[in-house]
Amino acid sequence: MGFLSGWFQGDRQKDLPGFALEYLSSCDQVKRSASLEGLRFVVFDTETTSLNVKEARLLSLGAVSCTSHQINIETALDCYVSWEESSRPENVEIHGITKRQSDKGMTPEQLIETFLEYIKGAVLVAHHIDFDVAMVNAVLDKYYKGLSLANPKLDTAQLAIRLEHSRFDRSNVNRKDYTLDALMERFQVTPLERHSALGDAYSTALLLMRLLYRLRKRGIDRLDKLTI
C-alpha cells in the first residue's frame, strides 16, 4: 500500500465506530498462508428484491460458521431487514418473507453490527459471492461511508470449476453446470431449504466441505491457493 492510499484509508477509518475498527483489525490478522484445516469459514447468503445490484434492496441474510469438517449450526444467523411501512418492498412476499418477519427484523444498522461481529477473523464464502458481497457492501457504505467487507473470500462456484477444469483452459466451462442446484446434485448435497438465506447458506456450507476435501487431496491445502 502506498503512502497516500494508506493515509486516505486511515483518514476514512477514523470516523468508524469501534465495532467496525475491531472487525477490520480481525481481518488483517487472517494469514493468507494459513492451512485450510485451521481456518474458520462463514458461509452466507442474501435474499434481495432483485438481481440488479444497483437497484436491489436487502431483505434477509443467513450465515453459518464452520470449519473444513464441521458446521456450527447452533450459532447460525437468520436475519431479516426491518423496513418502514412506507418503504417496504412490494415483492417481499414473493421471496417467502412475511410482513411479520420484515416488521420484526433488524434495522440496517443492527444488521451491520451483528454481521461484522459474526465474521470477525473468518474467511467469507458464498455461491457466486460477488453479488452477495456487493449487496452487503451497499448497506455498509450507506451507513458507514467507505466501509466494506475485508475478509478473504471464497466462491464455491469457482472452487468447483477449479476442481474440475484445468486452470489454463476453461473455455469449455458450462455455467449451467455450476449453479448451486447443479453442484448439490453432483456432490450429493441434500438441500436444507432452497431459496431462503439461511437454508442456502447451510447447503453451501455442506458443498464447501466436500469441495475442500477434494482440493486437499490434490495438495491444495492453503488459503492463498484459493482466495479471490
C-alpha positions in Angstrom: 0.0 0.0 0.0 1.4 3.4 -1.0 1.8 6.3 1.4 -1.1 8.3 0.0 -3.5 5.4 -0.2 -2.6 4.4 3.3 -3.1 7.9 4.5 -6.6 8.3 2.9 -7.6 4.9 4.2 -6.6 5.9 7.8 -8.4 9.2 7.4 -11.6 7.4 6.4 -11.4 4.9 9.2 -11.0 7.5 12.0 -14.8 8.2 11.9 -15.8 4.5 12.0 -17.4 3.1 15.2 -15.4 0.8 17.5 -17.0 -2.4 16.3 -16.1 -1.6 12.7 -12.5 -0.9 13.6 -12.3 -4.2 15.6 -13.7 -6.0 12.6 -11.2 -4.6 10.2 -8.4 -5.4 12.6 -9.5 -9.0 12.8 -9.4 -9.3 9.0 -5.8 -8.1 9.0 -4.9 -10.9 11.3 -6.0 -13.7 9.0 -2.9 -15.2 7.5 -3.2 -15.8 3.8 -0.7 -18.7 4.1 -2.8 -20.4 6.7 -3.7 -24.1 6.4 -7.3 -24.7 5.5 -7.5 -27.1 8.4 -7.1 -24.3 11.0 -9.5 -21.7 9.5 -12.9 -20.6 10.4 -15.3 -20.1 7.5 -18.5 -18.1 7.4 -20.8 -19.2 4.6 -23.6 -16.7 3.9 -26.4 -15.9 1.5 -28.7 -12.9 0.9 -32.2 -12.6 -0.3 -32.9 -9.4 -2.2 -35.6 -7.6 -4.2 -33.8 -8.3 -7.5 -30.6 -9.4 -9.0 -29.7 -5.8 -10.1 -27.1 -4.7 -7.6 -27.8 -1.0 -8.2 -31.5 -1.3 -7.6 -31.9 -4.3 -5.3 -32.6 -4.0 -1.6 -31.5 -6.4 1.0 -34.4 -8.4 2.5 -32.6 -11.1 4.6 -29.2 -12.5 5.4 -28.3 -16.0 6.6 -24.9 -17.3 7.7 -23.4 -20.3 9.3 -19.9 -20.7 10.8 -17.9 -23.8 10.0 -14.5 -25.4 9.8 -13.5 -27.6 6.9 -15.1 -30.5 8.7 -18.0 -29.3 10.8 -20.8 -26.8 10.7 -21.8 -24.9 13.9 -25.5 -24.6 13.3 -26.2 -23.5 16.9 -24.7 -20.1 16.2 -26.2 -19.5 12.8 -27.6 -16.1 11.8 -31.0 -15.8 10.3 -31.6 -12.0 9.9 -34.4 -10.0 8.3 -34.2 -6.4 7.5 -36.9 -4.2 9.0 -38.4 -1.7 6.6 -40.7 1.2 7.4 -44.2 0.6 6.1 -43.9 3.4 3.5 -40.7 1.9 2.0 -41.3 -1.8 2.4 -40.5 -3.5 -0.9 -43.7 -4.7 -2.7 -42.2 -8.1 -3.6 -41.3 -9.2 0.0 -43.9 -11.9 -0.1 -42.5 -13.3 -3.4 -39.4 -14.3 -1.5 -41.4 -16.1 1.1 -40.6 -13.4 3.7 -43.8 -12.4 5.5 -44.6 -8.8 6.6 -44.4 -10.0 10.2 -40.8 -11.2 9.6 -39.9 -8.0 7.9 -41.5 -5.8 10.6 -39.8 -7.7 13.4 -36.4 -7.7 11.7 -33.3 -5.8 12.4 -32.6 -2.2 11.4 -29.8 -2.0 8.8 -27.5 -0.6 11.4 -28.2 -3.5 13.8 -27.7 -6.0 10.9 -24.3 -4.4 10.1 -23.0 -4.6 13.7 -24.3 -8.2 14.1 -22.9 -9.5 10.9 -19.5 -7.8 11.3 -19.2 -9.3 14.8 -20.1 -12.7 13.5 -17.5 -12.7 10.6 -14.5 -11.4 12.6 -11.3 -13.2 11.6 -13.2 -15.6 9.2 -13.0 -16.5 5.6 -16.2 -15.4 3.8 -17.8 -18.0 1.5 -20.8 -17.8 -0.8 -22.0 -19.2 -4.1 -21.4 -16.5 -6.7 -20.1 -14.4 -3.9 -19.6 -11.2 -5.8 -23.3 -10.5 -5.7 -23.8 -11.1 -2.0 -20.7 -9.1 -1.2 -21.9 -6.2 -3.3 -25.3 -6.2 -1.5 -23.7 -6.2 1.9 -21.2 -3.5 0.9 -24.0 -1.3 -0.4 -25.6 -1.3 3.1 -22.2 -0.8 4.8 -21.3 2.2 2.6 -24.7 3.8 3.1 -24.4 3.9 6.9 -20.6 4.0 7.3 -19.1 5.6 4.2 -16.0 3.8 2.9 -16.5 0.6 5.0 -16.6 -2.6 3.0 -16.1 -6.3 3.7 -12.4 -7.0 4.2 -12.3 -10.8 4.8 -10.6 -13.2 2.5 -13.3 -14.6 0.2 -14.1 -17.9 -1.5 -16.7 -18.6 -4.2 -18.0 -22.2 -4.2 -18.8 -22.0 -7.9 -15.2 -21.0 -8.7 -13.8 -23.7 -6.3 -15.8 -26.4 -8.2 -14.6 -25.1 -11.6 -11.0 -25.1 -10.2 -11.5 -28.7 -9.1 -13.0 -30.0 -12.4 -11.2 -27.9 -15.1 -7.6 -27.0 -16.0 -6.5 -23.6 -14.7 -5.1 -22.9 -18.1 -8.1 -23.8 -20.3 -11.7 -23.1 -19.1 -13.1 -22.4 -22.5 -15.5 -25.3 -22.2 -17.0 -24.5 -18.8 -20.8 -24.6 -19.0 -22.0 -22.1 -16.3 -25.3 -24.1 -16.0 -23.2 -26.9 -14.5 -22.1 -24.6 -11.7 -25.4 -23.4 -10.3 -25.9 -24.2 -6.7 -28.6 -26.8 -7.6 -26.4 -28.5 -10.2 -23.5 -28.7 -7.8 -25.6 -30.0 -4.9 -26.8 -32.8 -7.1 -23.4 -33.6 -8.4 -21.7 -33.6 -5.0 -24.7 -35.3 -3.3 -25.7 -32.5 -1.0 -29.3 -32.6 0.3 -30.6 -29.1 0.5 -32.0 -27.8 3.8 -34.4 -25.3 2.4 -33.8 -23.7 -1.1 -34.3 -20.0 -1.7 -34.1 -18.9 1.9 -31.0 -17.2 3.0 -30.2 -19.5 5.9 -31.2 -22.6 4.0 -28.9 -21.7 1.1 -26.1 -20.8 3.4 -26.3 -24.2 5.1 -26.4 -26.1 1.8 -23.5 -24.1 0.5 -21.5 -24.9 3.7 -22.1 -28.6 3.0 -20.9 -28.1 -0.6 -17.8 -26.2 0.7 -16.7 -29.1 2.9 -17.0 -31.6 0.0 -15.0 -29.3 -2.3 -12.3 -28.6 0.3 -11.9 -32.3 0.9 -11.3 -33.0 -2.8 -9.0 -30.0 -3.1 -6.9 -31.0 -0.1 -6.4 -34.5 -1.7 -4.8 -32.6 -4.7 -2.4 -30.8 -2.3 -4.3 -27.5 -2.4 -4.3 -27.0 1.4 -3.6 -23.3 2.0 -5.8 -20.3 1.8 -3.5 -18.3 -0.5 -4.0 -21.0 -3.2 -7.7 -20.5 -3.2 -8.7 -16.9 -2.3 -10.2 -14.4 -4.8 
